[in-house]
Amino acid sequence: MKSRLALMNFLEFAVWGAYLTCMGNYLGVAGLGDKISWFYAIQGIVSIFMPTLMGIVADKYMQPQRLLGLCHLLAGGFMLSCWWMGEQAGFGNELPDKSLFIALYTMSVAFYMPTIALTNTVAFSILKNNGLDTVKDFPPIRVLGTVGFIATMWFVNCAFMDESGFGFTLGDNPHKFQYTYLQFMVSGILSLVLCAYCFTLPECKLQKKETKVSLVESLGLNAFKLFKRRQMALFFIFSALLGMCLQVTNGFAGPFLTHFNSSPDPAIADSFAADNATLLTSISQISEALCILMIPFFLKRFGIKVVMLMSMFAWVFRFGFFGIGHPTMPGVIFFILSCIVYGVAFDFFNVSGGIFVDQECDPKIKASAQGLFMMMTNGIGATFGTLAAGEIVNRYCFWQDGYLQGEWTTCWFIFASFALAVGVSFALVFHPEKK
């Protein structure tokens, strides 16, 4: 059963990994380069309300494993429609109907984002029904999700399809999946596979509630009373501020690394980093998987404030290393370091923050409080942060011959300065209660 749940998690995040970090490369070619930030902001916008709505459906009306399958059916169908629009336009051509493409992508993401929470619900329910320990048995299952994300990143980085057929290469090829609409095909097919697989999973029967739950509680709005406590109010505010960093490198690291292909210097244009942006950034996900194991030690040893500060200053290094890095030696080492520190930047914030919320709130609103934390970070924070980053990149960079050229170093240093300001402010004003 644990193996089956691990496969579910593998497919769940493989769907996302197929396009999340390389979508920007294709959007520039398709004539949507100035809208990259909006494509990532859409994920944050739908995360504000769609997971809550689907959670209510899974609680009251439909077994979660079936709802998970239905969501992937719709998400995969809309994603394949995006691929089909790209196929009709052809390699290297702008999309004729950009508004329709954006609408189809929005619908796909709207049904995909709730599945992240639904996979957890399904896993916890099946583990409990089979007498297994969720604390002990779930982490290895969840790690397979990160493995799935990495696997499809590697696949779209190396796979290409041109007039000669299908193949794999680490060298430069304009028909690599990471540069084209074919990445959406991979994501859509995997969604449909997971849809079919979900209907083979054991039943997660709906639980009848003995007491009536108000609409406010159903929507998780009762968690907002946590803002009455100064400590929690500051925590959620800084969570939103740090959440502004979450999608910046997902959106722009790919176009940044790929733009070195346009260099007149062959040593730069044909470098590994320039040709394999998605493969290089996958080091970030490997680091993420490893850093999860470090969190219990650091939390017990240093406490939530220090761990959160580690995350904030890791974001400073994440952006700063991109700013001073270069695709040839020894500069490429800074790119690798940026990917390594990403594990600390992401996990020490998201996972540790979730643990802190769980420890600080009333047991009656634990689920709602976690939903509020996710809304502040991946919803509000990520949305405004991605849009702001897009404005900065559009101010200092421009699309030319399919590459996003410009003053990239300035952009990365602006992002690093913001993370530094957030970190210093957090250190000065946030003082958790000692117990």
PyMOL commands that set and color helices and strands:
alter all, ss='L'
color gray80, all
select helices_A, chain A and resi 2-17+23-29+33-60+64-89+98-129+134-158+177-179+182-198+215-218+221-228+230-243+248-262+266-269+272-275+277-302+304-324+332-360+363-396+408-429
alter helices_A, ss='H'
color red, helices_A
select strands_A, chain A and resi 159-162+165-168+397-400+403-406
alter strands_A, ss='S'
color yellow, strands_A
deselect
rebuild
show_as cartoon
